[in-house]
Amino acid sequence: MKIDEELVARVARLAALELTPSETTSMASQLTRIVEHFEALRAIPEELLPPTPVPPATPLRADEAIERFPGPLVMRNAPESAHGHFVVPRVVTRDA
């Protein structure tokens, strides 16, 4: 599967990334090579692959509600808070 520059530009726009034309070309080439590598791996017959090991069981702990948030102390040290939450500057915007 070939990843073309149009697809890279579209995904970059959705991810709010600004790529130069040379970066778009380079990224399309690199992504095509990655996809081709995975396609080659998919072509390997399963009988040639070693069996998948069974992972050990994950120990579970009791699900108990506990109060860990020392509210007033933390809020006093926060630069800004409102309604018991931290107020932070917006870092992601979507320009039309």
TAVEN-V439061 format. One record per residue. N is the residue number from 0. RES is the residue in one small letter. SS is DSSP state (a for helix, b for strand, c for the rest). OMEGA is omega in degrees with one decimal (NA if undefined). Layout:
[[N,RES,SS,OMEGA] [N,RES,SS,OMEGA]]
This chain:
[[0,m,c,-179.9] [1,k,c,174.8] [2,i,c,-178.0] [3,d,c,-176.0] [4,e,a,178.9] [5,e,a,178.4] [6,l,a,178.9] [7,v,a,179.9] [8,a,a,-180.0] [9,r,a,179.4] [10,v,a,177.8] [11,a,a,178.9] [12,r,a,178.5] [13,l,a,-179.6] [14,a,c,-179.8] [15,a,c,176.7] [16,l,c,176.1] [17,e,c,180.0] [18,l,c,174.3] [19,t,c,177.4] [20,p,a,179.4] [21,s,a,176.9] [22,e,a,178.1] [23,t,a,178.5] [24,t,a,-179.9] [25,s,a,-179.4] [26,m,a,178.7] [27,a,a,179.6] [28,s,a,-178.5] [29,q,a,-179.9] [30,l,a,176.6] [31,t,a,179.1] [32,r,a,179.5] [33,i,a,-179.6] [34,v,a,178.2] [35,e,a,178.4] [36,h,a,179.3] [37,f,a,176.6] [38,e,a,177.2] [39,a,a,177.9] [40,l,a,179.9] [41,r,a,-177.8] [42,a,c,-180.0] [43,i,c,178.9] [44,p,c,-176.8] [45,e,a,-178.8] [46,e,a,176.8] [47,l,a,-178.6] [48,l,c,177.1] [49,p,c,179.0] [50,p,c,179.1] [51,t,c,-180.0] [52,p,c,177.6] [53,v,c,-178.8] [54,p,c,178.0] [55,p,c,-179.8] [56,a,c,177.7] [57,t,c,178.5] [58,p,c,-179.3] [59,l,c,175.7] [60,r,c,179.8] [61,a,c,178.9] [62,d,c,-176.7] [63,e,c,177.8] [64,a,c,177.1] [65,i,c,179.5] [66,e,c,-179.7] [67,r,c,-174.0] [68,f,c,178.6] [69,p,c,-171.7] [70,g,a,-172.7] [71,p,a,-179.7] [72,l,a,-179.7] [73,v,a,-178.3] [74,m,a,177.4] [75,r,a,-178.4] [76,n,a,-179.6] [77,a,c,177.8] [78,p,c,178.9] [79,e,c,177.8] [80,s,b,177.5] [81,a,b,176.0] [82,h,c,178.0] [83,g,c,179.7] [84,h,b,174.8] [85,f,b,174.7] [86,v,c,-179.0] [87,v,c,177.7] [88,p,c,178.6] [89,r,c,-179.3] [90,v,c,179.7] [91,v,c,177.0] [92,t,c,177.7] [93,r,c,177.6] [94,d,c,-178.6] [95,a,c,NA]]
